[in-house]
């Protein structure tokens, strides 16, 4: 089997497709995006669980606090 060019798999785009993408981006302002919220924190030296004070590398969000796996309500 011989190698094939990636150009063989490319889908030809039309100018209309590009205009639709530009219109979609313009109609969705970035200011409306919600800020990202971490669900897990990792610390190389460990950090204390907000519930039991155990020092662990990974803590998961539980409401407004970050807790160890044992304290997390899965």
C-alpha positions in Angstrom: 0.0 0.0 0.0 1.4 3.4 -0.9 1.2 6.6 1.1 -1.6 8.9 0.2 -1.6 12.7 0.4 -3.7 14.4 3.0 -5.1 16.6 0.2 -7.1 13.5 -0.9 -9.1 13.6 2.3 -9.6 17.4 2.5 -13.1 18.7 2.0 -13.3 21.6 -0.3 -14.8 24.6 1.5 -16.9 27.2 -0.2 -16.9 30.9 0.5 -20.5 30.6 1.8 -19.4 28.1 4.5 -16.7 30.5 5.8 -19.3 33.4 5.9 -21.6 31.2 8.0 -18.8 30.5 10.5 -18.0 34.2 10.7 -21.7 35.1 11.3 -22.0 32.5 14.1 -18.9 33.8 15.8 -20.0 37.5 15.6 -23.4 36.7 17.0 -22.0 35.0 20.2 -20.1 37.6 22.2 -17.4 36.3 24.5 -18.7 38.3 27.4 -21.7 36.0 27.7 -19.5 33.0 28.4 -19.6 31.7 32.0 -16.2 31.7 33.7 -14.7 28.2 34.1 -14.9 26.6 37.5 -12.4 23.9 38.5 -13.8 20.6 39.6 -10.5 19.2 41.0 -7.3 20.6 42.4 -3.9 18.9 42.5 -0.9 19.9 44.6 2.5 18.2 44.4 3.1 18.8 48.1 -0.4 18.0 49.1 -3.1 20.3 50.6 -5.4 19.9 53.5 -9.0 18.6 52.8 -11.5 21.3 53.8 -13.6 18.8 55.7 -11.2 16.4 57.5 -7.8 18.2 57.2 -6.1 15.2 55.7 -3.2 16.2 53.5 -3.8 14.8 50.0 -2.6 15.5 46.4 -6.0 15.6 44.8 -9.1 17.4 46.2 -12.5 17.6 44.5 -15.0 20.4 44.6 -17.9 19.8 47.0 -20.1 22.9 47.0 -17.7 25.8 47.8 -14.9 23.7 49.3 -12.4 21.2 48.0 -12.3 17.8 49.8 -10.5 14.5 49.6 -11.9 11.4 47.9 -13.1 10.0 51.2 -15.1 13.1 52.1 -16.5 13.7 48.6 -20.2 12.9 48.1 -20.0 10.9 44.8 
